Amino acid sequence: MELRSVEELMDLLYACRGVRDTRRRPGPGADLHDHALRTAALLRRGRPADKELQLVGLVRPVGQLLAPADPAGRAGLAADAVRPLLGPRVARLVRLHPWRGAWTDDDLLSLRQADEDGLTTVFDAGVLEDWRTVLELVAARNSRLKAVD
């Protein structure tokens, strides 16, 4: 699946509501939608100019919807889905995010920290609609870059 519009991506992100991620911690698990909003908001606070990194925090859970029975393949499917819309950097970070190796990349370190903090810190992270403009901005920039190539 390749996402071709912000609207398609928004629909998929809305579908994350009520879906629980029970792989990482015992108990009921984190709501993917809420966790994604918190992760993106934390990245916005820590790296306010880096819109692409913020969107990685927002879109990475779509893999769980695309491949619920394939935990190992989720990140790759999510990366492939967002690449046409949000570009290669977002796709690369979505693909690499789940690997918990020795990370030295500042982007991945920031993403990992925000992801972990998003699980344990509870705050009002706003609503998904707050991110539409950022999604449209990054998608438009990616579209312009593809047209130049």
N, CA, C and O atoms as a GROMACS GRO file, in nm:
protein
  596
    1MET      N    1   0.084  -0.119   0.000
    1MET     CA    2   0.000   0.000   0.000
    1MET      C    3   0.088   0.124   0.000
    1MET      O    4   0.182   0.135   0.078
    2GLU      N    5   0.057   0.216  -0.087
    2GLU     CA    6   0.125   0.345  -0.090
    2GLU      C    7   0.021   0.454  -0.065
    2GLU      O    8  -0.083   0.458  -0.130
    3LEU      N    9   0.052   0.540   0.029
    3LEU     CA   10  -0.037   0.651   0.059
    3LEU      C   11  -0.007   0.764  -0.037
    3LEU      O   12   0.108   0.807  -0.049
    4ARG      N   13  -0.108   0.812  -0.105
    4ARG     CA   14  -0.091   0.914  -0.208
    4ARG      C   15  -0.144   1.052  -0.168
    4ARG      O   16  -0.119   1.150  -0.238
    5SER      N   17  -0.218   1.058  -0.057
    5SER     CA   18  -0.272   1.188  -0.016
    5SER      C   19  -0.272   1.200   0.136
    5SER      O   20  -0.273   1.100   0.208
    6VAL      N   21  -0.270   1.323   0.182
    6VAL     CA   22  -0.278   1.348   0.326
    6VAL      C   23  -0.409   1.292   0.380
    6VAL      O   24  -0.414   1.243   0.493
    7GLU      N   25  -0.514   1.300   0.302
    7GLU     CA   26  -0.644   1.249   0.347
    7GLU      C   27  -0.638   1.099   0.373
    7GLU      O   28  -0.691   1.052   0.473
    8GLU      N   29  -0.574   1.023   0.284
    8GLU     CA   30  -0.559   0.879   0.306
    8GLU      C   31  -0.480   0.850   0.433
    8GLU      O   32  -0.516   0.761   0.510
    9LEU      N   33  -0.374   0.927   0.455
    9LEU     CA   34  -0.293   0.909   0.575
    9LEU      C   35  -0.372   0.946   0.700
    9LEU      O   36  -0.367   0.874   0.800
   10MET      N   37  -0.446   1.055   0.694
   10MET     CA   38  -0.528   1.095   0.809
   10MET      C   39  -0.629   0.986   0.842
   10MET      O   40  -0.650   0.954   0.960
   11ASP      N   41  -0.693   0.928   0.741
   11ASP     CA   42  -0.789   0.820   0.765
   11ASP      C   43  -0.722   0.701   0.836
   11ASP      O   44  -0.779   0.643   0.928
   12LEU      N   45  -0.603   0.667   0.793
   12LEU     CA   46  -0.530   0.556   0.855
   12LEU      C   47  -0.492   0.590   0.998
   12LEU      O   48  -0.501   0.506   1.087
   13LEU      N   49  -0.449   0.714   1.021
   13LEU     CA   50  -0.413   0.754   1.157
   13LEU      C   51  -0.536   0.756   1.249
   13LEU      O   52  -0.527   0.717   1.365
   14TYR      N   53  -0.649   0.802   1.197
   14TYR     CA   54  -0.772   0.797   1.276
   14TYR      C   55  -0.810   0.653   1.310
   14TYR      O   56  -0.865   0.626   1.417
   15ALA      N   57  -0.780   0.560   1.220
   15ALA     CA   58  -0.812   0.419   1.244
   15ALA      C   59  -0.727   0.359   1.356
   15ALA      O   60  -0.759   0.251   1.406
   16CYS      N   61  -0.620   0.428   1.396
   16CYS     CA   62  -0.537   0.380   1.507
   16CYS      C   63  -0.605   0.399   1.642
   16CYS      O   64  -0.562   0.342   1.742
   17ARG      N   65  -0.711   0.480   1.645
   17ARG     CA   66  -0.783   0.502   1.772
   17ARG      C   67  -0.837   0.370   1.825
   17ARG      O   68  -0.902   0.293   1.754
   18GLY      N   69  -0.809   0.348   1.951
   18GLY     CA   70  -0.861   0.228   2.016
   18GLY      C   71  -0.778   0.102   1.991
   18GLY      O   72  -0.804  -0.001   2.053
   19VAL      N   73  -0.680   0.108   1.901
   19VAL     CA   74  -0.592  -0.007   1.876
   19VAL      C   75  -0.482  -0.002   1.981
   19VAL      O   76  -0.416   0.101   1.999
   20ARG      N   77  -0.464  -0.111   2.049
   20ARG     CA   78  -0.368  -0.117   2.159
   20ARG      C   79  -0.238  -0.186   2.117
   20ARG      O   80  -0.239  -0.286   2.045
   21ASP      N   81  -0.128  -0.130   2.163
   21ASP     CA   82   0.004  -0.191   2.142
   21ASP      C   83   0.040  -0.262   2.271
   21ASP      O   84   0.076  -0.198   2.369
   22THR      N   85   0.029  -0.393   2.271
   22THR     CA   86   0.054  -0.472   2.392
   22THR      C   87   0.189  -0.542   2.388
   22THR      O   88   0.220  -0.620   2.478
   23ARG      N   89   0.268  -0.517   2.285
   23ARG     CA   90   0.395  -0.589   2.270
   23ARG      C   91   0.500  -0.545   2.370
   23ARG      O   92   0.581  -0.628   2.414
   24ARG      N   93   0.501  -0.419   2.409
   24ARG     CA   94   0.616  -0.368   2.483
   24ARG      C   95   0.601  -0.372   2.634
   24ARG      O   96   0.701  -0.380   2.705
   25ARG      N   97   0.481  -0.366   2.684
   25ARG     CA   98   0.461  -0.359   2.829
   25ARG      C   99   0.343  -0.447   2.867
   25ARG      O  100   0.248  -0.464   2.790
   26PRO      N  101   0.350  -0.504   2.987
   26PRO     CA  102   0.234  -0.580   3.032
   26PRO      C  103   0.115  -0.487   3.057
   26PRO      O  104   0.133  -0.366   3.074
   27GLY      N  105  -0.002  -0.542   3.058
   27GLY     CA  106  -0.121  -0.461   3.084
   27GLY      C  107  -0.198  -0.435   2.957
   27GLY      O  108  -0.179  -0.503   2.856
   28PRO      N  109  -0.287  -0.336   2.962
   28PRO     CA  110  -0.376  -0.312   2.849
   28PRO      C  111  -0.306  -0.254   2.726
   28PRO      O  112  -0.361  -0.259   2.617
   29GLY      N  113  -0.188  -0.200   2.742
   29GLY     CA  114  -0.116  -0.146   2.628
   29GLY      C  115  -0.156  -0.004   2.596
   29GLY      O  116  -0.263   0.043   2.637
   30ALA      N  117  -0.071   0.063   2.524
   30ALA     CA  118  -0.094   0.202   2.488
   30ALA      C  119  -0.185   0.210   2.365
   30ALA      O  120  -0.173   0.130   2.273
   31ASP      N  121  -0.274   0.306   2.365
   31ASP     CA  122  -0.355   0.335   2.249
   31ASP      C  123  -0.263   0.396   2.143
   31ASP      O  124  -0.198   0.497   2.168
   32LEU      N  125  -0.257   0.335   2.026
   32LEU     CA  126  -0.165   0.379   1.921
   32LEU      C  127  -0.186   0.526   1.883
   32LEU      O  128  -0.090   0.600   1.863
   33HIS      N  129  -0.311   0.566   1.873
   33HIS     CA  130  -0.345   0.703   1.834
   33HIS      C  131  -0.292   0.803   1.936
   33HIS      O  132  -0.225   0.900   1.901
   34ASP      N  133  -0.323   0.779   2.063
   34ASP     CA  134  -0.280   0.871   2.169
   34ASP      C  135  -0.128   0.873   2.183
   34ASP      O  136  -0.068   0.979   2.199
   35HIS      N  137  -0.068   0.756   2.175
   35HIS     CA  138   0.078   0.748   2.186
   35HIS      C  139   0.145   0.822   2.070
   35HIS      O  140   0.245   0.890   2.091
   36ALA      N  141   0.092   0.808   1.951
   36ALA     CA  142   0.149   0.878   1.835
   36ALA      C  143   0.139   1.029   1.853
   36ALA      O  144   0.234   1.101   1.824
   37LEU      N  145   0.026   1.078   1.901
   37LEU     CA  146   0.010   1.222   1.924
   37LEU      C  147   0.108   1.272   2.029
   37LEU      O  148   0.169   1.377   2.011
   38ARG      N  149   0.124   1.196   2.138
   38ARG     CA  150   0.219   1.237   2.243
   38ARG      C  151   0.363   1.235   2.191
   38ARG      O  152   0.440   1.326   2.219
   39THR      N  153   0.399   1.131   2.116
   39THR     CA  154   0.535   1.121   2.063
   39THR      C  155   0.563   1.239   1.970
   39THR      O  156   0.668   1.303   1.981
   40ALA      N  157   0.472   1.267   1.879
   40ALA     CA  158   0.490   1.380   1.786
   40ALA      C  159   0.498   1.513   1.862
   40ALA      O  160   0.580   1.598   1.827
   41ALA      N  161   0.415   1.530   1.963
   41ALA     CA  162   0.417   1.654   2.042
   41ALA      C  163   0.549   1.670   2.116
   41ALA      O  164   0.602   1.781   2.125
   42LEU      N  165   0.602   1.561   2.170
   42LEU     CA  166   0.731   1.567   2.239
   42LEU      C  167   0.843   1.601   2.142
   42LEU      O  168   0.934   1.677   2.175
   43LEU      N  169   0.837   1.546   2.022
   43LEU     CA  170   0.937   1.579   1.921
   43LEU      C  171   0.924   1.725   1.878
   43LEU      O  172   1.024   1.792   1.852
   44ARG      N  173   0.802   1.775   1.872
   44ARG     CA  174   0.781   1.916   1.838
   44ARG      C  175   0.844   2.007   1.944
   44ARG      O  176   0.904   2.109   1.911
   45ARG      N  177   0.831   1.968   2.070
   45ARG     CA  178   0.893   2.047   2.178
   45ARG      C  179   1.045   2.042   2.171
   45ARG      O  180   1.112   2.144   2.187
   46GLY      N  181   1.099   1.923   2.147
   46GLY     CA  182   1.244   1.906   2.148
   46GLY      C  183   1.314   1.950   2.021
   46GLY      O  184   1.428   1.996   2.025
   47ARG      N  185   1.246   1.936   1.908
   47ARG     CA  186   1.305   1.969   1.776
   47ARG      C  187   1.201   2.048   1.696
   47ARG      O  188   1.150   1.997   1.596
   48PRO      N  189   1.170   2.170   1.738
   48PRO     CA  190   1.058   2.244   1.677
   48PRO      C  191   1.072   2.272   1.528
   48PRO      O  192   0.971   2.287   1.459
   49ALA      N  193   1.191   2.280   1.477
   49ALA     CA  194   1.210   2.310   1.334
   49ALA      C  195   1.206   2.185   1.246
   49ALA      O  196   1.198   2.196   1.124
   50ASP      N  197   1.213   2.068   1.307
   50ASP     CA  198   1.226   1.944   1.230
   50ASP      C  199   1.088   1.879   1.210
   50ASP      O  200   1.052   1.786   1.282
   51LYS      N  201   1.016   1.929   1.113
   51LYS     CA  202   0.880   1.879   1.087
   51LYS      C  203   0.879   1.732   1.045
   51LYS      O  204   0.790   1.657   1.086
   52GLU      N  205   0.977   1.690   0.966
   52GLU     CA  206   0.980   1.551   0.921
   52GLU      C  207   0.997   1.456   1.040
   52GLU      O  208   0.930   1.354   1.047
   53LEU      N  209   1.086   1.489   1.132
   53LEU     CA  210   1.106   1.404   1.250
   53LEU      C  211   0.978   1.397   1.333
   53LEU      O  212   0.941   1.290   1.382
   54GLN      N  213   0.912   1.509   1.349
   54GLN     CA  214   0.786   1.511   1.423
   54GLN      C  215   0.684   1.416   1.359
   54GLN      O  216   0.613   1.344   1.429
   55LEU      N  217   0.680   1.417   1.227
   55LEU     CA  218   0.584   1.331   1.158
   55LEU      C  219   0.619   1.184   1.168
   55LEU      O  220   0.530   1.099   1.165
   56VAL      N  221   0.746   1.152   1.182
   56VAL     CA  222   0.784   1.012   1.206
   56VAL      C  223   0.717   0.964   1.334
   56VAL      O  224   0.660   0.855   1.337
   57GLY      N  225   0.723   1.045   1.438
   57GLY     CA  226   0.657   1.008   1.563
   57GLY      C  227   0.508   0.990   1.548
   57GLY      O  228   0.447   0.908   1.617
   58LEU      N  229   0.449   1.066   1.459
   58LEU     CA  230   0.305   1.059   1.436
   58LEU      C  231   0.264   0.938   1.353
   58LEU      O  232   0.166   0.872   1.384
   59VAL      N  233   0.340   0.908   1.246
   59VAL     CA  234   0.293   0.807   1.150
   59VAL      C  235   0.345   0.666   1.174
   59VAL      O  236   0.293   0.572   1.114
   60ARG      N  237   0.444   0.649   1.259
   60ARG     CA  238   0.504   0.516   1.273
   60ARG      C  239   0.407   0.406   1.314
   60ARG      O  240   0.432   0.291   1.280
   61PRO      N  241   0.296   0.433   1.386
   61PRO     CA  242   0.209   0.322   1.422
   61PRO      C  243   0.124   0.266   1.310
   61PRO      O  244   0.056   0.165   1.330
   62VAL      N  245   0.124   0.327   1.193
   62VAL     CA  246   0.039   0.275   1.086
   62VAL      C  247   0.080   0.134   1.046
   62VAL      O  248  -0.002   0.059   0.991
   63GLY      N  249   0.203   0.098   1.071
   63GLY     CA  250   0.249  -0.037   1.040
   63GLY      C  251   0.170  -0.144   1.113
   63GLY      O  252   0.148  -0.253   1.061
   64GLN      N  253   0.128  -0.112   1.235
   64GLN     CA  254   0.050  -0.210   1.311
   64GLN      C  255  -0.087  -0.233   1.248
   64GLN      O  256  -0.142  -0.343   1.258
   65LEU      N  257  -0.142  -0.132   1.184
   65LEU     CA  258  -0.269  -0.150   1.114
   65LEU      C  259  -0.250  -0.223   0.982
   65LEU      O  260  -0.334  -0.304   0.942
   66LEU      N  261  -0.139  -0.194   0.916
   66LEU     CA  262  -0.113  -0.256   0.785
   66LEU      C  263  -0.074  -0.403   0.797
   66LEU      O  264  -0.102  -0.482   0.707
   67ALA      N  265  -0.010  -0.439   0.908
   67ALA     CA  266   0.036  -0.578   0.925
   67ALA      C  267   0.018  -0.622   1.069
   67ALA      O  268   0.117  -0.644   1.140
   68PRO      N  269  -0.107  -0.636   1.115
   68PRO     CA  270  -0.129  -0.672   1.255
   68PRO      C  271  -0.068  -0.806   1.295
   68PRO      O  272  -0.031  -0.825   1.411
   69ALA      N  273  -0.058  -0.899   1.201
   69ALA     CA  274  -0.006  -1.032   1.234
   69ALA      C  275   0.143  -1.046   1.204
   69ALA      O  276   0.198  -1.155   1.220
   70ASP      N  277   0.208  -0.938   1.162
   70ASP     CA  278   0.349  -0.946   1.123
   70ASP      C  279   0.431  -0.838   1.193
   70ASP      O  280   0.467  -0.739   1.130
   71PRO      N  281   0.461  -0.855   1.322
   71PRO     CA  282   0.537  -0.752   1.394
   71PRO      C  283   0.672  -0.719   1.330
   71PRO      O  284   0.714  -0.604   1.332
   72ALA      N  285   0.738  -0.818   1.274
   72ALA     CA  286   0.869  -0.794   1.214
   72ALA      C  287   0.859  -0.712   1.086
   72ALA      O  288   0.955  -0.642   1.051
   73GLY      N  289   0.747  -0.718   1.015
   73GLY     CA  290   0.734  -0.648   0.889
   73GLY      C  291   0.664  -0.514   0.896
   73GLY      O  292   0.654  -0.444   0.796
   74ARG      N  293   0.616  -0.477   1.014
   74ARG     CA  294   0.536  -0.355   1.027
   74ARG      C  295   0.611  -0.229   0.988
   74ARG      O  296   0.559  -0.146   0.913
   75ALA      N  297   0.732  -0.214   1.038
   75ALA     CA  298   0.807  -0.091   1.011
   75ALA      C  299   0.834  -0.076   0.862
   75ALA      O  300   0.823   0.035   0.809
   76GLY      N  301   0.868  -0.184   0.795
   76GLY     CA  302   0.894  -0.178   0.652
   76GLY      C  303   0.770  -0.142   0.573
   76GLY      O  304   0.776  -0.061   0.480
   77LEU      N  305   0.657  -0.200   0.609
   77LEU     CA  306   0.532  -0.168   0.540
   77LEU      C  307   0.492  -0.023   0.563
   77LEU      O  308   0.447   0.045   0.470
   78ALA      N  309   0.507   0.024   0.686
   78ALA     CA  310   0.473   0.163   0.716
   78ALA      C  311   0.565   0.257   0.638
   78ALA      O  312   0.519   0.357   0.582
   79ALA      N  313   0.694   0.225   0.633
   79ALA     CA  314   0.789   0.308   0.559
   79ALA      C  315   0.754   0.313   0.411
   79ALA      O  316   0.754   0.420   0.350
   80ASP      N  317   0.724   0.198   0.354
   80ASP     CA  318   0.686   0.193   0.212
   80ASP      C  319   0.558   0.271   0.185
   80ASP      O  320   0.543   0.332   0.079
   81ALA      N  321   0.466   0.268   0.281
   81ALA     CA  322   0.338   0.337   0.263
   81ALA      C  323   0.355   0.489   0.265
   81ALA      O  324   0.291   0.559   0.187
   82VAL      N  325   0.441   0.541   0.354
   82VAL     CA  326   0.452   0.687   0.367
   82VAL      C  327   0.555   0.749   0.273
   82VAL      O  328   0.552   0.870   0.250
   83ARG      N  329   0.646   0.669   0.218
   83ARG     CA  330   0.752   0.723   0.132
   83ARG      C  331   0.699   0.810   0.017
   83ARG      O  332   0.749   0.920  -0.001
   84PRO      N  333   0.600   0.766  -0.063
   84PRO     CA  334   0.555   0.849  -0.175
   84PRO      C  335   0.498   0.983  -0.131
   84PRO      O  336   0.505   1.082  -0.204
   85LEU      N  337   0.442   0.988  -0.012
   85LEU     CA  338   0.377   1.109   0.036
   85LEU      C  339   0.472   1.199   0.114
   85LEU      O  340   0.476   1.320   0.092
   86LEU      N  341   0.550   1.140   0.206
   86LEU     CA  342   0.630   1.219   0.300
   86LEU      C  343   0.779   1.216   0.272
   86LEU      O  344   0.855   1.289   0.337
   87GLY      N  345   0.823   1.134   0.179
   87GLY     CA  346   0.962   1.138   0.136
   87GLY      C  347   1.053   1.035   0.199
   87GLY      O  348   1.015   0.963   0.291
   88PRO      N  349   1.176   1.030   0.147
   88PRO     CA  350   1.270   0.926   0.187
   88PRO      C  351   1.320   0.936   0.330
   88PRO      O  352   1.343   0.834   0.394
   89ARG      N  353   1.338   1.056   0.382
   89ARG     CA  354   1.388   1.068   0.520
   89ARG      C  355   1.286   1.015   0.619
   89ARG      O  356   1.320   0.938   0.709
   90VAL      N  357   1.161   1.055   0.604
   90VAL     CA  358   1.057   1.005   0.694
   90VAL      C  359   1.048   0.853   0.682
   90VAL      O  360   1.040   0.783   0.784
   91ALA      N  361   1.050   0.802   0.561
   91ALA     CA  362   1.041   0.657   0.540
   91ALA      C  363   1.159   0.584   0.606
   91ALA      O  364   1.141   0.480   0.669
   92ARG      N  365   1.279   0.639   0.591
   92ARG     CA  366   1.398   0.575   0.650
   92ARG      C  367   1.386   0.568   0.802
   92ARG      O  368   1.416   0.465   0.862
   93LEU      N  369   1.343   0.677   0.863
   93LEU     CA  370   1.332   0.679   1.009
   93LEU      C  371   1.219   0.589   1.059
   93LEU      O  372   1.232   0.526   1.164
   94VAL      N  373   1.109   0.582   0.986
   94VAL     CA  374   1.001   0.490   1.022
   94VAL      C  375   1.052   0.346   1.016
   94VAL      O  376   1.022   0.265   1.103
   95ARG      N  377   1.128   0.315   0.912
   95ARG     CA  378   1.181   0.180   0.894
   95ARG      C  379   1.279   0.143   1.005
   95ARG      O  380   1.278   0.030   1.054
   96LEU      N  381   1.364   0.236   1.044
   96LEU     CA  382   1.470   0.207   1.141
   96LEU      C  383   1.425   0.217   1.286
   96LEU      O  384   1.489   0.160   1.374
   97HIS      N  385   1.316   0.287   1.311
   97HIS     CA  386   1.274   0.314   1.449
   97HIS      C  387   1.265   0.192   1.540
   97HIS      O  388   1.314   0.200   1.653
   98PRO      N  389   1.206   0.081   1.500
   98PRO     CA  390   1.189  -0.028   1.597
   98PRO      C  391   1.318  -0.099   1.637
   98PRO      O  392   1.320  -0.170   1.738
   99TRP      N  393   1.424  -0.083   1.562
   99TRP     CA  394   1.546  -0.156   1.592
   99TRP      C  395   1.614  -0.092   1.711
   99TRP      O  396   1.652   0.025   1.706
  100ARG      N  397   1.630  -0.170   1.818
  100ARG     CA  398   1.679  -0.115   1.944
  100ARG      C  399   1.829  -0.135   1.962
  100ARG      O  400   1.876  -0.154   2.074
  101GLY      N  401   1.903  -0.130   1.855
  101GLY     CA  402   2.047  -0.149   1.863
  101GLY      C  403   2.117  -0.027   1.921
  101GLY      O  404   2.053   0.062   1.977
  102ALA      N  405   2.245  -0.023   1.905
  102ALA     CA  406   2.325   0.090   1.953
  102ALA      C  407   2.310   0.204   1.853
  102ALA      O  408   2.379   0.208   1.751
  103TRP      N  409   2.222   0.295   1.882
  103TRP     CA  410   2.193   0.404   1.791
  103TRP      C  411   2.290   0.519   1.813
  103TRP      O  412   2.316   0.558   1.927
  104THR      N  413   2.341   0.572   1.708
  104THR     CA  414   2.426   0.690   1.717
  104THR      C  415   2.366   0.806   1.640
  104THR      O  416   2.411   0.920   1.654
  105ASP      N  417   2.266   0.780   1.559
  105ASP     CA  418   2.199   0.882   1.480
  105ASP      C  419   2.115   0.970   1.573
  105ASP      O  420   2.030   0.919   1.646
  106ASP      N  421   2.138   1.102   1.570
  106ASP     CA  422   2.066   1.195   1.658
  106ASP      C  423   1.915   1.188   1.638
  106ASP      O  424   1.838   1.195   1.734
  107ASP      N  425   1.872   1.173   1.511
  107ASP     CA  426   1.729   1.163   1.483
  107ASP      C  427   1.668   1.042   1.551
  107ASP      O  428   1.563   1.052   1.615
  108LEU      N  429   1.734   0.927   1.538
  108LEU     CA  430   1.681   0.805   1.598
  108LEU      C  431   1.684   0.810   1.750
  108LEU      O  432   1.595   0.758   1.816
  109LEU      N  433   1.788   0.873   1.805
  109LEU     CA  434   1.794   0.888   1.951
  109LEU      C  435   1.680   0.976   2.001
  109LEU      O  436   1.616   0.944   2.101
  110SER      N  437   1.655   1.086   1.931
  110SER     CA  438   1.544   1.174   1.969
  110SER      C  439   1.410   1.102   1.957
  110SER      O  440   1.323   1.115   2.043
  111LEU      N  441   1.395   1.027   1.849
  111LEU     CA  442   1.271   0.953   1.826
  111LEU      C  443   1.250   0.847   1.935
  111LEU      O  444   1.140   0.834   1.988
  112ARG      N  445   1.354   0.775   1.966
  112ARG     CA  446   1.343   0.671   2.070
  112ARG      C  447   1.305   0.732   2.204
  112ARG      O  448   1.218   0.679   2.274
  113GLN      N  449   1.369   0.843   2.240
  113GLN     CA  450   1.339   0.907   2.368
  113GLN      C  451   1.195   0.956   2.372
  113GLN      O  452   1.125   0.937   2.471
  114ALA      N  453   1.150   1.020   2.265
  114ALA     CA  454   1.012   1.070   2.260
  114ALA      C  455   0.913   0.954   2.264
  114ALA      O  456   0.809   0.964   2.328
  115ASP      N  457   0.945   0.845   2.196
  115ASP     CA  458   0.860   0.727   2.194
  115ASP      C  459   0.844   0.670   2.336
  115ASP      O  460   0.733   0.641   2.380
  116GLU      N  461   0.954   0.656   2.406
  116GLU     CA  462   0.949   0.603   2.543
  116GLU      C  463   0.876   0.700   2.636
  116GLU      O  464   0.792   0.658   2.715
  117ASP      N  465   0.907   0.828   2.626
  117ASP     CA  466   0.841   0.928   2.710
  117ASP      C  467   0.692   0.936   2.678
  117ASP      O  468   0.610   0.962   2.767
  118GLY      N  469   0.657   0.915   2.554
  118GLY     CA  470   0.516   0.916   2.514
  118GLY      C  471   0.435   0.804   2.575
  118GLY      O  472   0.312   0.813   2.586
  119LEU      N  473   0.503   0.697   2.615
  119LEU     CA  474   0.435   0.586   2.682
  119LEU      C  475   0.413   0.612   2.830
  119LEU      O  476   0.316   0.564   2.888
  120THR      N  477   0.502   0.690   2.891
  120THR     CA  478   0.498   0.706   3.036
  120THR      C  479   0.448   0.843   3.081
  120THR      O  480   0.408   0.858   3.197
  121THR      N  481   0.451   0.941   2.993
  121THR     CA  482   0.410   1.076   3.028
  121THR      C  483   0.270   1.100   2.975
  121THR      O  484   0.242   1.077   2.857
  122VAL      N  485   0.183   1.146   3.062
  122VAL     CA  486   0.045   1.174   3.019
  122VAL      C  487   0.024   1.325   3.018
  122VAL      O  488   0.044   1.392   3.119
  123PHE      N  489  -0.016   1.377   2.905
  123PHE     CA  490  -0.045   1.518   2.890
  123PHE      C  491  -0.138   1.535   2.771
  123PHE      O  492  -0.156   1.442   2.692
  124ASP      N  493  -0.197   1.652   2.759
  124ASP     CA  494  -0.287   1.680   2.647
  124ASP      C  495  -0.202   1.710   2.525
  124ASP      O  496  -0.141   1.818   2.515
  125ALA      N  497  -0.197   1.617   2.432
  125ALA     CA  498  -0.114   1.633   2.312
  125ALA      C  499  -0.193   1.689   2.195
  125ALA      O  500  -0.144   1.688   2.082
  126GLY      N  501  -0.312   1.735   2.218
  126GLY     CA  502  -0.394   1.790   2.111
  126GLY      C  503  -0.467   1.680   2.035
  126GLY      O  504  -0.486   1.569   2.086
  127VAL      N  505  -0.507   1.714   1.915
  127VAL     CA  506  -0.585   1.620   1.833
  127VAL      C  507  -0.514   1.602   1.699
  127VAL      O  508  -0.431   1.683   1.659
  128LEU      N  509  -0.547   1.496   1.632
  128LEU     CA  510  -0.484   1.464   1.504
  128LEU      C  511  -0.500   1.577   1.402
  128LEU      O  512  -0.408   1.605   1.326
  129GLU      N  513  -0.613   1.640   1.401
  129GLU     CA  514  -0.638   1.748   1.304
  129GLU      C  515  -0.535   1.860   1.317
  129GLU      O  516  -0.508   1.931   1.220
  130ASP      N  517  -0.477   1.877   1.437
  130ASP     CA  518  -0.372   1.978   1.457
  130ASP      C  519  -0.251   1.954   1.367
  130ASP      O  520  -0.175   2.046   1.339
  131TRP      N  521  -0.233   1.830   1.322
  131TRP     CA  522  -0.116   1.792   1.243
  131TRP      C  523  -0.140   1.800   1.092
  131TRP      O  524  -0.047   1.781   1.014
  132ARG      N  525  -0.262   1.826   1.050
  132ARG     CA  526  -0.294   1.827   0.906
  132ARG      C  527  -0.204   1.926   0.829
  132ARG      O  528  -0.152   1.891   0.723
  133THR      N  529  -0.188   2.045   0.880
  133THR     CA  530  -0.109   2.146   0.810
  133THR      C  531   0.037   2.102   0.795
  133THR      O  532   0.098   2.123   0.690
  134VAL      N  533   0.092   2.041   0.899
  134VAL     CA  534   0.231   1.993   0.892
  134VAL      C  535   0.241   1.880   0.789
  134VAL      O  536   0.334   1.877   0.709
  135LEU      N  537   0.145   1.789   0.791
  135LEU     CA  538   0.143   1.681   0.692
  135LEU      C  539   0.136   1.738   0.550
  135LEU      O  540   0.208   1.693   0.461
  136GLU      N  541   0.049   1.836   0.529
  136GLU     CA  542   0.035   1.896   0.397
  136GLU      C  543   0.162   1.969   0.354
  136GLU      O  544   0.201   1.962   0.238
  137LEU      N  545   0.227   2.037   0.447
  137LEU     CA  546   0.352   2.108   0.418
  137LEU      C  547   0.461   2.012   0.374
  137LEU      O  548   0.526   2.033   0.271
  138VAL      N  549   0.482   1.906   0.451
  138VAL     CA  550   0.587   1.808   0.418
  138VAL      C  551   0.552   1.735   0.288
  138VAL      O  552   0.641   1.710   0.206
  139ALA      N  553   0.427   1.699   0.269
  139ALA     CA  554   0.386   1.631   0.146
  139ALA      C  555   0.407   1.721   0.025
  139ALA      O  556   0.453   1.674  -0.080
  140ALA      N  557   0.374   1.848   0.036
  140ALA     CA  558   0.392   1.942  -0.075
  140ALA      C  559   0.540   1.960  -0.106
  140ALA      O  560   0.579   1.964  -0.222
  141ARG      N  561   0.623   1.971  -0.004
  141ARG     CA  562   0.767   1.985  -0.025
  141ARG      C  563   0.823   1.860  -0.093
  141ARG      O  564   0.904   1.870  -0.184
  142ASN      N  565   0.780   1.743  -0.047
  142ASN     CA  566   0.825   1.618  -0.108
  142ASN      C  567   0.781   1.611  -0.254
  142ASN      O  568   0.858   1.567  -0.340
  143SER      N  569   0.661   1.653  -0.283
  143SER     CA  570   0.609   1.650  -0.420
  143SER      C  571   0.692   1.742  -0.510
  143SER      O  572   0.724   1.707  -0.623
  144ARG      N  573   0.726   1.861  -0.459
  144ARG     CA  574   0.809   1.955  -0.537
  144ARG      C  575   0.947   1.895  -0.562
  144ARG      O  576   1.000   1.907  -0.673
  145LEU      N  577   1.006   1.831  -0.461
  145LEU     CA  578   1.139   1.771  -0.478
  145LEU      C  579   1.137   1.659  -0.580
  145LEU      O  580   1.230   1.644  -0.658
  146LYS      N  581   1.028   1.578  -0.580
  146LYS     CA  582   1.018   1.471  -0.679
  146LYS      C  583   1.004   1.528  -0.820
  146LYS      O  584   1.055   1.470  -0.916
  147ALA      N  585   0.934   1.640  -0.832
  147ALA     CA  586   0.914   1.700  -0.963
  147ALA      C  587   1.045   1.755  -1.021
  147ALA      O  588   1.062   1.759  -1.143
  148VAL      N  589   1.136   1.796  -0.935
  148VAL     CA  590   1.265   1.850  -0.978
  148VAL      C  591   1.357   1.738  -1.023
  148VAL      O  592   1.438   1.756  -1.114
  149ASP      N  593   1.345   1.622  -0.960
  149ASP     CA  594   1.434   1.508  -0.994
  149ASP      C  595   1.414   1.457  -1.130
  149ASP      O  596   1.481   1.362  -1.171
   0.00000   0.00000   0.00000
